[in-house]
Amino acid sequence: MVYWFNNYHYTNEKPPINQKTSTHSIFYWNISRPDHLPLDIIFESIKSYKPEIVVLVEAKDISKTDMETFRNHYPTYQIQQLKGEMFIAVNGEIHATQYKDVSRGSKSNLVRATINNKPVTILVTDLLANPALSKKEDLTKLLATAESKQVDFIVGDFNTPYISYFFNAFKTQFESFHEYNTGFTGTWPRTFPILEIDHIWLNKKWQPITLHKEFHSNSDHGFLIGTYQMKL
């Protein structure tokens, strides 16, 4: 318990916000294959935090009704069901998506979009959940894609704790929201979240500010809302 507390609980000390630079936010959630999207929770989060990017994984077979309800409530967002049980919405325009099987059971989508008249690239991932199998190869492939495609955001269920040695290579060009949590960093399981397996990584041209986390009965994963801004 002492080890868990020391490694998974942080008091967030926010860096000073540059008042001349706009802040932005991104919403991510593993929604655990529900029959219907938990739109009430998602809409309340959009209303409160105004994320320009909304990413869902384990979003299986989203109904036309749910898609249409989302469009009607937030018509400035372009939304798309992605291969691999993923979903994305951007307050802007989606230009292209590219699905890839990272390995057996691991998958990703590369999404190119325009938000606030600026191009952004988002790499969405959901890696194999089997804890007995090493994620070294998968993470190496993800990082290679992120670097070669000049990705802005790597987001998803990595099924790998932040403390994994294999994330060290990410830290050269990307920064996690790990140090910007507002409390316990664990994201799974909901009843006693001891594992930080859901992550948002930013290209270092962005500055993380804070990471908000909530748990709901709709999923065994907590959802994340990262607030950030462009570095000068």
N, C-alpha and C positions, 0 to 999 in steps of 0.2 A: 504493500500500500504506500509506503514512504517513497519507493522508487517511482511508482505511478504518479504520485502527486508532484514530485520534483520534476518529472519529465513531461507531464501533460497538463499542467496548470500554469498559466502565466497571467501576470497583471499587465494589462496592455498599457504601454506608455506610448501614446500617439506622437509621431513626429509632427513638428509644426506644419500647419497647412499653409501653403502659399496662397494668399488671398487673391493674387492676380491670376491664378490658374484654376480653371474649373475642375470640380470633382466629378467623378463618374462612378458607376457601380455595375456589378455583374452578379447575377443570381444563378446558383447551381443547386440541383437536387437529384439524388437517386430516389425515384418515387416508387420503386419496388413493384412494378408491373400492376398497377391498379386497374380495375374495370373502367374507371373514369378518372380523368385528371382531377386532382384536388384544386379546382379552379378558384374556390373561395380563398384558400390560403395563398395561392400564387397571386391572385389579383390584389389581395390586401398588401402583400409584399411589394408589388409594383407600385401601388398607390403610396406606400410609405417611403420606399427607397428609390423609386424611379430608375431601376436598372435599365441600361441600354441593351444589355445582353441577358437573355434567359436561356439556360441550358438544363435539359432533363435527360437522365439516362434511365435505363429499364422502363422506358416509356413505350410499352408494347401496344401496337394497334390502336393508336389514338383515334377515337371516333370522329366522324365528320361533324357531329353535333358539338363536341368539345372544341374542335378546330374553329368552327364558325362562331361559337360563343366567344372564344378568345379574340377573333378578328373584330367582332362587333364591339367588344369592350375596349379594345386597344387598336383602333384602325391604323395608327401610325407604325405599328410593328408589322414586319414581314415575318411569317412563321412557316416552318417546314418540318414535316416528319422526315427524319433521316434514317438511312439503313442502320441496322444494328440496334434497333430499339432506342433510338435517340431522337431528341427534339430540340429545335433552336428557334428563338424569336429574337429579332434585333429591331431596335427603334431606328430604322433606316432601311437599307436595301441589301438583300442577299444576292450575290452575283453567281457564285458557284459553290458546289459541294463535291467532295471526293471521299468516298468510303474506302477503307482498307482493312483487311484482316491482318492484324499485327502478328498474330500467331493463332493456333487453335484455341478458340474461346476468348481471345482478346481482339478488340476492334477499335477503330478510330474513324472520325470524320474530320476532314479539313474543310473549313468554311471560310470563304472570302466574302467580305461585306463592306458596305460603306455606312459609317455612323458619324453624324455631325460633319458631313462632307469630307471625311477622312477615311482612307482605306484601312481595314483591320483584318487580321487573319486569326482564326480561332481553331485550335486543335482540341476536339472533344474525344475523350477516351473512356473505355470501360474494359478493364483488364480481367483476366481469368481469376475467379475467386479462390481457387484451390490453394490453400496455404502451404501445401507440401511442395509446390513447384516454384522454382526460382523465377523472379520477375526480371532478372538481369537483362536477358535478351530483349524482352518487351520494352523495358525502359530505355535501353540503348537505341532501339529502333525509333521510339517516340522522340527522343532527343534529337536524333539525326534528322528526322522530318521537321521538327520545330526549328532547328538551326538552318537547314537548307531552304525552308519556305519562309523564313523570317517571320515566324509566328509571334503574335502579340500575347495570346493567352493560351495556356494549356490547362484544361479543366476536365474533371471527371472523377470516376471511381477507379483509383489505381490499385485497390486491394493490396496496398503496400503502405506500411506506416511511414510517416515523415522521417523517422529516425533511421530508415534504411540507408546503408552505405551507398546504394546505387543512386540515390538522389544527389550525392555530392557533385556529380558531373553537371547536373542541372544548374547549380549555383553560380557557374561562370557567367551565364548569359541571362538567367531567369532568377526571380525571387519569389518565394512562397509567402503566403499570408500567415504562415505559422506563428511568427513573432508578433503578429498584429491582432491576435485573438482577444476577445473580450472576456474570456474565461477558460474553461476546460477545452483543450484542443481536440479531444476525441470526437469522432463523428458517427461511430457505430460500436455496439448496437444501441438502440434508442434507450432501453431501460437502464443501461449502465455503460455509457460510451467510453470505452477504454482505448479504442483503436482509432487513430487519425488516418483513415484510408481514403477520404475524399479530399481533393486538393484543388486549389486555384494557384497557378503559377503565372507571374507576369514577366514579360520581357522587361529588362532593366531600364528601358526608356520610360517606364511607368513607375510611380512611387506608391506602394501600398500605404493605406492610411489606417484602416481598421477592418476587422472581419467579424460580422455578426452571425450568430448561429442559433437555430431554433429546432426543436424536436416536436413532431406531431405524430399522432397515432396512425396516420395514413401510411407511414413508411418507417422501416427500422433504421433509416439513415437520417441524420440531421441535415437541414438545408443550410447553405452558406450564402451570405451576401457580402461581397468584398467591395470596399470603397477605395478609390485610388485617384491619382491625378498624374498628368504628364510632368516629367521632370523638366526643369529649365535647361 
